[in-house]
Amino acid sequence: MKVDKKYKGLVTKKFNEFYLVELDNDETSEVNQKYLCKIRKSVNFHNQFVFVGDKVIVYQIDLQTKRATIESLVKRNNLLERPSVANISNIYVICSVEEPKLNLSQVNKFLISAEKLGVEVSLVLTKCDLITEQKRVLLIDKFQQWGYQAISLNVNNPSNFKNLLNELKEKKCSIFMGPSGVGKTTLLNMIIPGLNNITAPVSSKIKRGKNTTRNVELFSLSSKSYIVDTPGFNLQSLEINIRELPNLYPEIYKQVVNEGITCKFRNCLHVNDQGCKLNKNFERYTFYKEMIESSKSHYCLIQED
């Protein structure tokens, strides 16, 4: 039996040429929620591919075989390229304070990479049971100065995890981002019942975790909230327009937008620019200056034409 209607749906999984699509709850109550779909052969997405997190229009819905066809792609808000996930609303940068040890330069790079997508960015510190309370408080204060209210997780104190879970249920589509071995997979196993992704210990030789997650998939946390189960991955090279970089640092953005400082030149990069009025007395300014000045930076910065 086929339904002679078109519905909007969300791509929750992709494998080979097939897509698992969950129909919007407010679209229909007469058909099963998830359908195995293929793209209509004659469709042209203007050289765009369909990814997990994309909204699509489906038709030819077969209630018996639970199959359908993707007719068109709804315009997406954003796209994270590696791993490929569309329409992210929130990025949680996950970093461990020990095993592997916290690397502030690495944390900075992940935060900048996340901010580039133009979504809400949060910072989560795992394995806080391995450090003293005094050190934890100092780290929370440090990252507050960076512009982030860091969430600290401790296996001996589950209340913070419950708070994180409740927060995730209020977001549209969240993704965990961070180096391997910091506990992303463990967190996802706690958040998604029955997921049971394999975790691997931190290498005693290189002090880094091993990638264990392989597939990208979207899981529902509530009727309107999802979280991405994504492969562990290291930071990818990122092209950033050099003029956009100041906007990716909350410490700079706050001064320019909220406090209204006005440099002599509108396109001031806040390094050695004449008439710069930025207060450079913040910890991450060293990271910022290195990204601007060094051609050998981890990032590839590009000038405007």
VOPAGU-2260 file (C-alpha; in pm, 1 decimal, decimal comma):
REM VOPAGU-2260
SITE   aa  ch    i         X         Y         Z
SITE  MET   A    0       0,0       0,0       0,0
SITE  LYS   A    1     141,5     335,8    -105,1
SITE  VAL   A    2      62,4     678,2      32,5
SITE  ASP   A    3     -11,9     931,3    -240,3
SITE  LYS   A    4     140,3    1228,4     -54,6
SITE  LYS   A    5     472,8    1402,1     -10,9
SITE  TYR   A    6     628,7    1449,1     331,7
SITE  LYS   A    7     925,8    1627,0     481,3
SITE  GLY   A    8    1173,4    1403,1     661,8
SITE  LEU   A    9    1510,0    1399,4     833,8
SITE  VAL   A   10    1800,9    1183,4     713,4
SITE  THR   A   11    1920,6     995,8    1023,3
SITE  LYS   A   12    2158,6     748,8     857,9
SITE  LYS   A   13    2334,7     701,5     525,2
SITE  PHE   A   14    2485,8     381,6     387,8
SITE  ASN   A   15    2588,6     321,9      27,6
SITE  GLU   A   16    2310,5     466,6    -191,0
SITE  PHE   A   17    2043,7     423,3      77,7
SITE  TYR   A   18    1917,8     672,6     336,6
SITE  LEU   A   19    1716,3     616,1     652,3
SITE  VAL   A   20    1463,5     899,3     671,5
SITE  GLU   A   21    1249,1     984,8     973,2
SITE  LEU   A   22     930,6    1168,4     880,9
SITE  ASP   A   23     850,5    1480,1    1081,0
SITE  ASN   A   24     618,5    1410,5    1373,0
SITE  ASP   A   25     392,2    1700,1    1280,9
SITE  GLU   A   26     374,6    1593,0     917,0
SITE  THR   A   27     173,1    1275,4     956,5
SITE  SER   A   28      48,7    1014,1    1199,4
SITE  GLU   A   29     -69,8     768,5     938,9
SITE  VAL   A   30     264,2     628,8     828,9
SITE  ASN   A   31     555,3     463,1    1004,2
SITE  GLN   A   32     820,1     713,0    1116,0
SITE  LYS   A   33    1134,4     570,9     948,8
SITE  TYR   A   34    1173,1     468,0     585,3
SITE  LEU   A   35    1454,2     329,3     375,9
SITE  CYS   A   36    1493,2     565,1      82,1
SITE  LYS   A   37    1680,0     609,3    -241,7
SITE  ILE   A   38    1714,6     929,0    -441,9
SITE  ARG   A   39    1497,4     961,0    -751,2
SITE  LYS   A   40    1723,6     894,0   -1048,9
SITE  SER   A   41    1621,8    1203,7   -1241,7
SITE  VAL   A   42    1669,6    1440,6    -948,8
SITE  ASN   A   43    1935,6    1712,5    -973,3
SITE  PHE   A   44    2065,5    1863,0    -648,0
SITE  HIS   A   45    2306,0    2094,2    -835,5
SITE  ASN   A   46    2613,5    1886,9    -747,3
SITE  GLN   A   47    2509,9    1864,7    -380,3
SITE  PHE   A   48    2509,2    1535,8    -193,2
SITE  VAL   A   49    2258,4    1430,3      72,0
SITE  PHE   A   50    2406,2    1388,2     419,6
SITE  VAL   A   51    2294,3    1281,7     764,4
SITE  GLY   A   52    2103,6    1573,7     917,6
SITE  ASP   A   53    1960,6    1693,9     586,8
SITE  LYS   A   54    1590,4    1767,1     550,2
SITE  VAL   A   55    1441,1    1605,6     241,2
SITE  ILE   A   56    1104,8    1571,0      68,0
SITE  VAL   A   57     999,8    1207,8      19,1
SITE  TYR   A   58     718,8    1048,0    -181,0
SITE  GLN   A   59     614,8     704,3    -310,9
SITE  ILE   A   60     584,4     591,6      51,8
SITE  ASP   A   61     516,8     219,3      76,4
SITE  LEU   A   62     362,4     125,4     412,3
SITE  GLN   A   63     433,3    -246,4     371,5
SITE  THR   A   64     796,5    -246,1     260,7
SITE  LYS   A   65     879,1      70,7     455,4
SITE  ARG   A   66    1041,4     216,7     145,3
SITE  ALA   A   67    1018,9     564,4      -6,9
SITE  THR   A   68    1190,5     789,1    -259,0
SITE  ILE   A   69    1372,7    1117,2    -197,0
SITE  GLU   A   70    1238,5    1378,0    -437,1
SITE  SER   A   71    1422,2    1691,7    -327,3
SITE  LEU   A   72    1665,4    1839,1     -77,9
SITE  VAL   A   73    1556,4    2119,3     154,7
SITE  LYS   A   74    1803,9    2407,5     178,5
SITE  ARG   A   75    2041,7    2336,7     466,1
SITE  ASN   A   76    2160,8    2580,6     732,6
SITE  ASN   A   77    2519,1    2452,6     748,3
SITE  LEU   A   78    2739,7    2154,9     674,6
SITE  LEU   A   79    3018,7    2004,8     880,1
SITE  GLU   A   80    3242,7    1840,6     622,4
SITE  ARG   A   81    3440,0    1587,3     828,6
SITE  PRO   A   82    3242,3    1397,4     938,7
SITE  SER   A   83    2969,7    1505,8     695,9
SITE  VAL   A   84    2666,1    1619,9     896,5
SITE  ALA   A   85    2415,0    1888,1     797,8
SITE  ASN   A   86    2205,4    2133,3     998,5
SITE  ILE   A   87    2398,4    2121,6    1325,1
SITE  SER   A   88    2258,7    2360,3    1588,5
SITE  ASN   A   89    2510,1    2297,6    1869,2
SITE  ILE   A   90    2868,1    2176,8    1892,3
SITE  TYR   A   91    3003,6    2040,6    2219,3
SITE  VAL   A   92    3382,9    2040,9    2224,0
SITE  ILE   A   93    3482,2    1750,1    2449,8
SITE  CYS   A   94    3825,2    1760,1    2616,1
SITE  SER   A   95    3969,4    1550,1    2897,5
SITE  VAL   A   96    4165,4    1711,4    3179,7
SITE  GLU   A   97    4382,3    1398,3    3215,5
SITE  GLU   A   98    4449,1    1079,3    3016,6
SITE  PRO   A   99    4506,3    1239,8    2770,8
SITE  LYS   A  100    4625,3    1554,2    2944,5
SITE  LEU   A  101    4456,4    1882,4    2860,0
SITE  ASN   A  102    4630,5    2066,7    2576,2
SITE  LEU   A  103    4520,4    2431,5    2569,7
SITE  SER   A  104    4649,4    2494,2    2219,5
SITE  GLN   A  105    4452,3    2195,6    2093,9
SITE  VAL   A  106    4140,0    2309,8    2282,3
SITE  ASN   A  107    4173,9    2651,7    2118,4
SITE  LYS   A  108    4194,5    2497,7    1771,1
SITE  PHE   A  109    3885,4    2283,7    1826,4
SITE  LEU   A  110    3692,1    2584,7    1956,2
SITE  ILE   A  111    3788,9    2796,1    1654,1
SITE  SER   A  112    3696,5    2510,1    1420,7
SITE  ALA   A  113    3356,7    2482,9    1592,6
SITE  GLU   A  114    3293,5    2858,4    1593,5
SITE  LYS   A  115    3357,6    2866,9    1217,8
SITE  LEU   A  116    3031,0    2679,9    1159,7
SITE  GLY   A  117    2835,5    2968,4    1312,2
SITE  VAL   A  118    2643,7    2767,4    1572,8
SITE  GLU   A  119    2629,6    2764,7    1951,9
SITE  VAL   A  120    2953,9    2621,7    2092,1
SITE  SER   A  121    2994,3    2464,0    2437,0
SITE  LEU   A  122    3293,4    2314,9    2616,7
SITE  VAL   A  123    3280,9    1992,3    2818,5
SITE  LEU   A  124    3565,8    1878,2    3044,5
SITE  THR   A  125    3573,7    1503,9    3111,3
SITE  LYS   A  126    3761,2    1289,5    3366,7
SITE  CYS   A  127    3749,6    1564,4    3630,2
SITE  ASP   A  128    3765,7    1293,3    3896,8
SITE  LEU   A  129    4136,1    1263,5    3805,5
SITE  ILE   A  130    4221,9    1616,8    3921,4
SITE  THR   A  131    4175,9    1810,0    4245,7
SITE  GLU   A  132    3872,3    2029,1    4304,5
SITE  GLN   A  133    4100,5    2330,4    4318,8
SITE  LYS   A  134    4239,7    2260,2    3973,3
SITE  ARG   A  135    3889,6    2199,9    3834,9
SITE  VAL   A  136    3770,8    2538,2    3966,5
SITE  LEU   A  137    4075,8    2708,4    3814,1
SITE  LEU   A  138    3999,5    2549,2    3476,5
SITE  ILE   A  139    3634,3    2654,8    3491,7
SITE  ASP   A  140    3747,0    3011,0    3563,5
SITE  LYS   A  141    4005,8    2999,3    3282,1
SITE  PHE   A  142    3752,9    2893,4    3020,0
SITE  GLN   A  143    3502,5    3148,2    3146,6
SITE  GLN   A  144    3766,3    3409,8    3061,1
SITE  TRP   A  145    3783,3    3250,1    2715,9
SITE  GLY   A  146    3409,4    3308,5    2682,9
SITE  TYR   A  147    3277,3    2958,8    2764,4
SITE  GLN   A  148    3083,3    2821,6    3061,5
SITE  ALA   A  149    3260,0    2485,4    3071,1
SITE  ILE   A  150    3068,8    2178,9    3189,7
SITE  SER   A  151    3281,1    1951,0    3408,7
SITE  LEU   A  152    3200,7    1579,7    3428,5
SITE  ASN   A  153    3302,7    1353,4    3714,9
SITE  VAL   A  154    3220,7     982,0    3736,1
SITE  ASN   A  155    3171,0    1024,8    4109,6
SITE  ASN   A  156    2916,1    1303,7    4062,7
SITE  PRO   A  157    2640,2    1209,6    3813,5
SITE  SER   A  158    2438,9    1529,5    3863,9
SITE  ASN   A  159    2643,7    1723,8    3608,5
SITE  PHE   A  160    2585,1    1450,5    3351,2
SITE  LYS   A  161    2209,7    1470,6    3413,1
SITE  ASN   A  162    2226,8    1845,8    3363,8
SITE  LEU   A  163    2412,5    1794,5    3035,1
SITE  LEU   A  164    2154,0    1541,6    2917,6
SITE  ASN   A  165    1866,4    1778,0    3000,6
SITE  GLU   A  166    2044,9    2054,0    2811,4
SITE  LEU   A  167    2093,8    1834,4    2504,9
SITE  LYS   A  168    1720,5    1757,4    2501,0
SITE  GLU   A  169    1653,8    2129,5    2457,4
SITE  LYS   A  170    1877,1    2159,2    2149,7
SITE  LYS   A  171    1778,1    2078,5    1790,9
SITE  CYS   A  172    2080,3    1882,2    1671,0
SITE  SER   A  173    2400,0    1848,7    1873,2
SITE  ILE   A  174    2734,0    1693,6    1790,0
SITE  PHE   A  175    3033,3    1604,3    2006,2
SITE  MET   A  176    3368,3    1719,4    1872,3
SITE  GLY   A  177    3714,6    1661,4    2011,4
SITE  PRO   A  178    4028,0    1447,9    1999,5
SITE  SER   A  179    4015,5    1072,7    2045,3
SITE  GLY   A  180    4035,5     925,0    2392,6
SITE  VAL   A  181    3859,2    1208,8    2575,2
SITE  GLY   A  182    3537,2    1014,5    2637,5
SITE  LYS   A  183    3304,9    1107,5    2349,0
SITE  THR   A  184    3203,3     747,1    2287,4
SITE  THR   A  185    3153,2     678,6    2658,7
SITE  LEU   A  186    2928,9     985,4    2683,9
SITE  LEU   A  187    2724,8     877,7    2381,7
SITE  ASN   A  188    2680,7     529,8    2529,4
SITE  MET   A  189    2540,9     692,8    2845,3
SITE  ILE   A  190    2314,9     928,8    2651,4
SITE  ILE   A  191    2177,6     680,9    2396,1
SITE  PRO   A  192    2045,2     361,0    2562,7
SITE  GLY   A  193    2146,1      46,5    2376,1
SITE  LEU   A  194    2405,7     218,0    2158,7
SITE  ASN   A  195    2697,4      16,9    2299,3
SITE  ASN   A  196    2969,2     165,5    2081,9
SITE  ILE   A  197    3310,2      12,5    2145,7
SITE  THR   A  198    3550,9     219,3    2350,7
SITE  ALA   A  199    3927,4     181,6    2354,2
SITE  PRO   A  200    4177,1     276,6    2624,0
SITE  VAL   A  201    4426,7     556,3    2583,9
SITE  SER   A  202    4754,1     434,0    2435,7
SITE  SER   A  203    5019,1     415,8    2707,0
SITE  LYS   A  204    5285,7     490,7    2446,8
SITE  ILE   A  205    5148,8     798,8    2269,9
SITE  LYS   A  206    4899,2     906,6    2538,7
SITE  ARG   A  207    4618,4     937,7    2285,4
SITE  GLY   A  208    4296,2     751,0    2241,7
SITE  LYS   A  209    4214,2     521,7    1952,1
SITE  ASN   A  210    3927,4     596,1    1712,9
SITE  THR   A  211    3653,8     340,8    1774,4
SITE  THR   A  212    3333,0     484,5    1622,0
SITE  ARG   A  213    3289,3     427,2    1249,1
SITE  ASN   A  214    2936,8     521,3    1131,8
SITE  VAL   A  215    2760,5     857,2    1135,4
SITE  GLU   A  216    2404,6     836,8    1266,1
SITE  LEU   A  217    2142,7    1065,4    1419,3
SITE  PHE   A  218    1960,5     959,6    1738,3
SITE  SER   A  219    1648,2    1116,2    1885,1
SITE  LEU   A  220    1666,9    1249,0    2241,4
SITE  SER   A  221    1316,9    1397,3    2240,2
SITE  SER   A  222    1045,4    1474,6    1985,4
SITE  LYS   A  223    1245,3    1768,2    1846,4
SITE  SER   A  224    1599,4    1696,3    1965,1
SITE  TYR   A  225    1879,1    1485,6    1814,5
SITE  ILE   A  226    2240,0    1398,4    1878,9
SITE  VAL   A  227    2493,0    1276,8    1624,4
SITE  ASP   A  228    2687,0     956,9    1683,7
SITE  THR   A  229    2997,4    1039,6    1486,5
SITE  PRO   A  230    3338,1     879,1    1429,6
SITE  GLY   A  231    3624,7     997,0    1645,5
SITE  PHE   A  232    3838,4    1229,2    1441,9
SITE  ASN   A  233    4134,3    1460,5    1475,8
SITE  LEU   A  234    4127,4    1827,8    1384,6
SITE  GLN   A  235    4114,1    1888,1    1012,0
SITE  SER   A  236    4284,4    2174,5     830,1
SITE  LEU   A  237    4040,4    2461,2     804,6
SITE  GLU   A  238    4034,4    2751,8     563,3
SITE  ILE   A  239    3939,0    3072,2     741,7
SITE  ASN   A  240    3911,1    3411,3     580,8
SITE  ILE   A  241    4163,7    3612,1     778,3
SITE  ARG   A  242    3906,5    3890,0     821,7
SITE  GLU   A  243    3665,6    3647,7     989,5
SITE  LEU   A  244    3910,9    3530,8    1253,5
SITE  PRO   A  245    3841,0    3806,7    1511,1
SITE  ASN   A  246    3472,9    3705,6    1511,4
SITE  LEU   A  247    3567,2    3349,8    1613,9
SITE  TYR   A  248    3718,8    3463,4    1943,9
SITE  PRO   A  249    3449,9    3559,9    2201,5
SITE  GLU   A  250    3705,8    3776,1    2385,8
SITE  ILE   A  251    3750,5    3993,3    2075,1
SITE  TYR   A  252    3389,9    3979,5    1958,8
SITE  LYS   A  253    3270,6    4093,6    2302,4
SITE  GLN   A  254    3493,8    4401,4    2296,3
SITE  VAL   A  255    3402,6    4500,4    1941,4
SITE  VAL   A  256    3028,3    4429,7    1948,2
SITE  ASN   A  257    2916,2    4442,6    2312,4
SITE  GLU   A  258    3154,5    4708,9    2438,2
SITE  GLY   A  259    3165,4    4899,4    2111,7
SITE  ILE   A  260    3538,7    4965,3    2079,7
SITE  THR   A  261    3626,2    5136,1    1753,9
SITE  CYS   A  262    3967,6    5095,5    1597,4
SITE  LYS   A  263    4101,8    5350,2    1349,4
SITE  PHE   A  264    4043,1    5114,0    1057,8
SITE  ARG   A  265    3729,4    4905,3    1013,7
SITE  ASN   A  266    3925,1    4602,5     888,8
SITE  CYS   A  267    4170,6    4609,7    1181,5
SITE  LEU   A  268    4320,2    4266,5    1252,9
SITE  HIS   A  269    4419,3    4369,5    1608,3
SITE  VAL   A  270    4785,2    4270,8    1575,2
SITE  ASN   A  271    5021,4    4553,1    1478,0
SITE  ASP   A  272    4756,1    4766,2    1311,2
SITE  GLN   A  273    4779,6    5142,6    1344,8
SITE  GLY   A  274    4508,7    5285,2    1571,0
SITE  CYS   A  275    4405,9    4947,4    1716,9
SITE  LYS   A  276    4212,1    4992,0    2042,3
SITE  LEU   A  277    4160,4    4628,6    2134,1
SITE  ASN   A  278    4253,7    4536,1    2490,6
SITE  LYS   A  279    4495,8    4252,9    2420,3
SITE  ASN   A  280    4530,0    4149,2    2782,2
SITE  PHE   A  281    4358,3    3811,8    2750,2
SITE  GLU   A  282    4514,0    3465,6    2756,0
SITE  ARG   A  283    4422,1    3349,5    2407,6
SITE  TYR   A  284    4566,0    3656,9    2237,6
SITE  THR   A  285    4890,6    3462,5    2193,4
SITE  PHE   A  286    4702,1    3190,4    2004,7
SITE  TYR   A  287    4518,4    3451,8    1799,4
SITE  LYS   A  288    4836,3    3639,9    1708,0
SITE  GLU   A  289    5012,1    3318,7    1605,1
SITE  MET   A  290    4722,9    3228,7    1373,7
SITE  ILE   A  291    4738,5    3570,0    1210,6
SITE  GLU   A  292    5115,6    3599,0    1176,7
SITE  SER   A  293    5241,5    3248,8    1114,3
SITE  SER   A  294    5223,8    3110,2     763,7
SITE  LYS   A  295    5308,5    2772,3     913,3
SITE  SER   A  296    4998,4    2771,6    1133,3
SITE  HIS   A  297    4791,9    2455,3    1169,4
SITE  TYR   A  298    4519,7    2650,9     992,5
SITE  CYS   A  299    4524,5    2780,6     638,5
SITE  LEU   A  300    4430,7    3148,0     650,8
SITE  ILE   A  301    4325,3    3320,5     331,2
SITE  GLN   A  302    4321,6    3690,2     250,6
SITE  GLU   A  303    4025,6    3863,9      93,0
SITE  ASP   A  304    4065,2    3949,7    -273,2
